[in-house]
């Protein structure tokens, strides 16, 4: 593992989540780094404790517990986030405030956010509850950090990959021995090792406080990501880049579309009436219109069939904006062996577990 020049004590909040857990395991093997996972319950920290990590348990939302949970930390990284945010924003903001106010003097606070704060699907809604809640939490962290005179970092994670990550496991399950069509974009992928490295570099003072988009640096192209999974799954497969067709519609164009669909729907309700009088008044024209309609319908169905036959395993549609960290290393050559090491360590906790054993496929 990489060496940190000064001793760092990194406290990970929400260490029982997929990302937090992998980051803790990587940090636990980093030279001159001491990691302290924090979970709400002992049940949540069971795997980490079984793997030899010394965990703390409690609720950061309770100010009376906050100082004890963060004691001795030289950096606090907040991965905590509830599955459902409805009705929980007060508790989320309270946890952020308590962490910033009660962390040891001089310890930076790192809020783990997401690329979802950007509008990454042009065809989707511009605002979602998840996006708005993350942005609200980011602003709370920055504001509270300014009040407390504490350095605050916001890391907007790209699509996170690693042995425990849902994205990686889904890709492995669906991987095929055929050519894949991949977006002709710099990918938004980031591996958990790079997240751990980012925390070490921040603790060492190699990055200035601010808001960053955290993806692999330099960015991987999607054929590189695909080649990684071909090696991981031991399934031979090539990838071919294809241009991304981004569908962006303005508000008024969507309104016109709704009106048009409504008019067509109303006309369709009366199609038998229209056909009856149309065939009597304009028989040849109605026949040509009918043939044109069937031709367009057949062409659309053929296009849909062709689209289904093309394997597109990755759904990125736009380049991800934002400032990048400057201190991350290029993990192209070493990430495969690092993730193999991580997988073996996780499997060592429960070699016969089907859940762990399924990670590779």
C-alpha positions in Angstrom: 0.0 0.0 0.0 1.0 3.6 -0.4 2.8 5.4 2.4 1.6 8.6 4.1 4.4 10.8 5.2 2.8 11.9 8.5 0.7 9.9 11.0 -3.0 10.3 10.1 -6.0 9.2 12.2 -9.0 9.1 9.9 -12.5 8.7 11.3 -15.0 7.2 8.9 -18.7 8.0 9.7 -21.2 5.6 8.1 -18.5 2.9 7.8 -21.1 0.1 7.5 -22.1 1.2 4.0 -20.7 -0.4 0.8 -18.4 2.5 0.0 -17.4 3.3 3.6 -16.5 -0.3 4.3 -14.2 -0.7 1.4 -12.5 2.6 2.1 -12.0 1.5 5.7 -10.4 -1.8 4.6 -8.0 0.0 2.2 -7.1 2.6 4.8 -6.4 -0.1 7.4 -3.4 -1.3 5.4 -2.1 2.2 4.6 1.3 2.9 6.2 1.1 5.6 8.9 -2.7 5.8 8.7 -5.0 4.7 11.6 -8.6 4.3 10.6 -11.5 4.4 13.0 -14.8 3.2 11.6 -17.9 4.6 13.2 -21.3 2.8 13.0 -24.6 3.3 14.7 -24.7 -0.3 16.0 -22.4 -3.2 16.6 -24.5 -5.2 14.1 -23.5 -2.7 11.3 -19.8 -3.1 12.2 -19.8 -6.9 12.4 -17.7 -7.5 9.3 -15.2 -4.8 10.0 -14.7 -6.0 13.6 -14.3 -9.6 12.3 -11.6 -8.3 10.0 -9.7 -6.8 13.0 -10.8 -3.1 12.8 -11.4 -1.3 16.1 -14.8 0.3 15.6 -16.8 2.9 17.6 -20.6 2.9 17.9 -23.1 5.6 18.5 -25.2 8.4 16.9 -23.6 11.6 15.6 -27.0 13.2 15.6 -26.8 13.0 19.5 -24.5 15.9 20.4 -23.6 14.2 23.8 -22.0 11.3 21.9 -20.3 13.2 19.1 -17.1 14.3 20.8 -16.4 10.8 22.1 -17.0 9.2 18.7 -14.6 11.7 17.0 -11.9 11.7 19.7 -8.4 11.8 18.4 -9.3 12.2 14.7 -7.1 14.2 12.4 -9.7 14.0 9.6 -13.4 13.2 9.7 -15.0 11.7 6.5 -18.8 11.5 6.6 -20.2 8.7 4.4 -23.4 8.5 6.4 -26.7 8.7 4.5 -30.1 7.2 5.2 -31.8 4.9 2.6 -34.9 7.2 2.7 -34.4 10.9 3.2 -38.0 11.9 3.5 -38.5 13.4 7.0 -34.9 12.9 7.9 -33.2 16.1 6.7 -33.2 17.6 10.2 -31.3 14.5 11.5 -28.9 14.6 8.6 -28.1 18.3 9.1 -27.8 17.8 12.9 -25.2 15.0 12.3 -23.2 17.3 10.0 -23.3 20.1 12.5 -22.3 17.9 15.4 -19.4 16.4 13.4 -18.1 19.8 12.5 -18.5 21.4 15.9 -17.2 18.4 17.9 -14.3 17.2 15.8 -10.8 17.8 17.3 -9.3 21.2 16.5 -7.6 21.4 13.1 -9.3 18.2 11.8 -10.8 18.7 8.3 -14.3 17.6 7.7 -15.0 15.7 4.4 -18.6 15.4 3.3 -19.2 12.6 0.8 -21.7 13.7 -1.8 -22.6 12.4 -5.2 -22.4 13.2 -9.0 -26.2 13.1 -8.8 -26.1 16.7 -7.8 -25.5 17.3 -11.5 -28.2 16.8 -14.2 -26.5 13.6 -15.6 -29.6 12.3 -17.4 -30.8 15.0 -19.9 -34.0 13.0 -20.5 -34.8 12.7 -16.8 -36.3 15.3 -14.4 -34.0 18.2 -13.6 -34.6 18.0 -9.9 -35.1 14.9 -7.7 -35.5 14.6 -4.0 -32.1 12.8 -3.7 -30.3 15.6 -5.7 -31.9 18.4 -3.7 -31.2 16.8 -0.3 -27.6 16.2 -1.2 -27.2 19.8 -2.3 -28.9 21.0 0.9 -26.5 18.8 3.0 -23.5 20.2 1.1 -24.5 23.8 1.8 -25.0 22.9 5.5 -21.5 21.5 5.7 -19.9 24.5 4.0 -21.9 27.0 6.1 -21.2 25.2 9.4 -17.5 24.8 8.5 -17.3 28.6 7.9 -18.9 29.3 11.3 -16.6 26.9 13.1 -13.4 27.9 11.2 -12.9 24.3 10.1 -11.7 23.2 6.7 -14.5 21.5 4.8 -14.2 19.4 1.7 -17.1 18.2 -0.4 -16.3 15.2 -2.6 -18.9 14.4 -5.2 -18.3 10.8 -6.0 -18.7 9.4 -9.5 -20.1 6.0 -10.1 -18.3 3.9 -7.5 -16.7 0.6 -8.4 -15.2 -2.1 -6.2 -15.8 -5.7 -5.1 -18.6 -4.9 -2.7 -20.3 -2.2 -4.9 -23.7 -2.8 -6.3 -22.7 -1.4 -9.7 -19.7 -3.7 -10.0 -21.7 -6.8 -9.0 -24.5 -6.0 -11.5 -21.9 -5.6 -14.3 -20.3 -8.9 -13.4 -23.7 -10.7 -13.4 -24.7 -9.4 -16.8 -21.3 -9.5 -18.5 -21.3 -11.2 -21.9 -18.8 -12.7 -24.4 -19.8 -10.3 -27.2 -18.9 -6.8 -28.3 -20.3 -4.0 -26.2 -21.3 -0.6 -27.4 -20.0 1.9 -24.9 -20.4 5.7 -24.6 -17.7 7.8 -26.4 -17.1 9.8 -23.2 -14.6 10.0 -20.3 -16.2 7.7 -17.8 -17.5 8.8 -14.4 -16.1 5.7 -12.8 -14.1 5.8 -9.6 -12.7 2.9 -7.5 -12.9 2.9 -3.8 -9.1 2.8 -3.6 -9.0 6.3 -5.1 -11.5 7.5 -2.5 -9.3 6.2 0.3 -6.3 7.9 -1.4 -8.2 11.2 -1.6 -8.8 11.1 2.2 -5.1 10.3 2.9 -4.0 13.2 0.7 -6.5 15.6 2.3 -5.3 14.6 5.7 -1.7 15.3 4.6 -2.6 18.8 3.4 -2.1 18.1 -0.3 -5.5 19.5 -1.4 -7.2 22.9 -0.6 -10.7 23.0 1.0 -13.4 23.1 -1.6 -15.9 21.2 -3.6 -14.6 18.5 -6.0 -15.9 15.9 -8.4 -14.1 12.7 -7.5 -13.6 10.3 -10.4 -10.6 8.4 -11.6 -7.7 10.7 -12.4 -6.8 10.6 -15.2 -10.3 9.7 -16.3 -10.8 6.2 -17.7 -12.5 5.7 -21.1 -15.3 3.2 -21.1 -13.3 0.6 -23.2 -10.8 0.6 -20.3 -13.6 0.1 -17.7 -15.0 -2.7 -19.9 -11.5 -4.3 -20.2 -11.2 -4.3 -16.4 -14.4 -6.3 -16.0 -13.5 -8.6 -18.9 -10.4 -9.5 -16.9 -12.3 -9.6 -13.6 -15.0 -12.0 -14.8 -12.5 -13.9 -17.1 -14.9 -13.4 -20.0 -13.4 -12.3 -23.3 -15.3 -9.3 -24.6 -14.4 -6.2 -26.7 -15.9 -2.7 -26.5 -16.6 -0.2 -29.3 -17.2 3.4 -28.6 -20.3 5.0 -30.1 -21.4 8.7 -30.0 -23.9 9.6 -27.3 -27.2 10.8 -28.5 -28.4 13.2 -25.8 -32.1 14.1 -25.9 -32.5 17.5 -24.3 -35.9 19.1 -24.5 -36.8 22.6 -23.3 -39.8 23.2 -21.1 -41.9 24.6 -23.9 -41.0 21.8 -26.3 -42.2 19.3 -23.6 -45.4 21.3 -23.3 -45.9 21.2 -27.0 -45.3 17.4 -26.9 -47.9 16.9 -24.2 -50.5 19.0 -26.2 -49.7 17.1 -29.4 -50.0 13.7 -27.6 -53.3 14.9 -26.1 -54.7 15.9 -29.6 -53.6 12.6 -31.2 -55.1 10.6 -28.3 -58.4 12.4 -28.8 -58.4 11.8 -32.6 -57.5 8.1 -32.0 -60.7 7.8 -29.8 -62.7 8.8 -32.9 -60.7 6.9 -35.5 -63.6 4.7 -36.7 -65.7 7.8 -37.3 -62.8 9.5 -39.2 -62.1 6.3 -41.2 -65.8 5.8 -42.1 -66.2 9.3 -43.7 -62.7 9.5 -45.0 -63.1 6.2 -47.0 -66.3 7.6 -48.5 -64.9 11.1 -49.4 -61.2 10.4 -50.1 -60.8 6.6 -50.6 -57.4 6.7 -52.5 -55.9 9.2 -50.1 -57.0 7.3 -47.1 -55.4 4.1 -48.5 -52.1 5.9 -49.1 -52.2 7.3 -45.5 -52.9 3.8 -44.2 -50.0 2.3 -46.1 -47.7 5.1 -45.0 -48.7 4.5 -41.4 -48.0 0.7 -41.6 -44.6 1.4 -43.2 -43.6 3.8 -40.5 -44.8 1.4 -37.8 -42.8 -1.5 -39.3 -39.7 0.6 -39.6 -40.0 1.7 -35.9 -40.4 -1.9 -34.8 -37.3 -3.0 -36.8 -35.3 -0.2 -35.2 -36.4 -1.2 -31.8 -35.4 -4.8 -32.5 -32.0 -3.7 -33.7 -31.5 -1.6 -30.6 -32.3 -4.5 -28.3 -29.7 -6.7 -30.1 -26.9 -4.2 -29.3 -25.4 -4.7 -25.9 -25.0 -1.3 -24.0 -23.9 -2.1 -20.5 -23.0 1.4 -19.4 -25.5 4.3 -19.4 -23.5 7.5 -19.1 -25.0 10.2 -21.3 -23.0 13.4 -20.5 -19.5 14.4 -19.3 -19.4 15.1 -15.6 -18.4 18.7 -14.7 -16.6 20.0 -11.6 -13.1 20.6 -10.3 -10.9 17.4 -9.9 -8.5 16.6 -7.2 -4.9 17.1 -8.3 -3.1 14.6 -6.0 -4.7 11.3 -7.1 -2.5 8.7 -8.6 -3.2 6.8 -11.9 -4.5 3.4 -10.8 -4.8 1.7 -14.2 -1.8 -0.6 -13.6 -2.5 -1.5 -10.0 -6.2 -1.4 -9.3 -6.9 -5.0 -10.4 -4.4 -6.5 -7.9 -5.6 -4.1 -5.2 -9.2 -5.1 -5.6 -8.2 -8.8 -5.7 -6.4 -8.3 -2.4 -9.6 -6.6 -1.0 -11.8 -9.4 -2.2 -9.5 -12.1 -0.6 -9.6 -10.2 2.7 -13.4 -9.9 2.7 -13.7 -13.6 1.8 -11.4 -14.5 4.7 -14.0 -13.3 7.1 -16.5 -15.9 5.8 -15.1 -18.2 3.2 -18.3 -20.2 2.8 -20.6 -17.3 2.5 -22.6 -17.3 -0.7 -23.1 -13.5 -0.5 -19.3 -12.9 -0.4 -18.6 -15.6 -3.0 -21.0 -14.1 -5.5 -18.9 -10.9 -5.7 -16.8 -12.2 -8.6 -19.7 -13.1 -10.8 
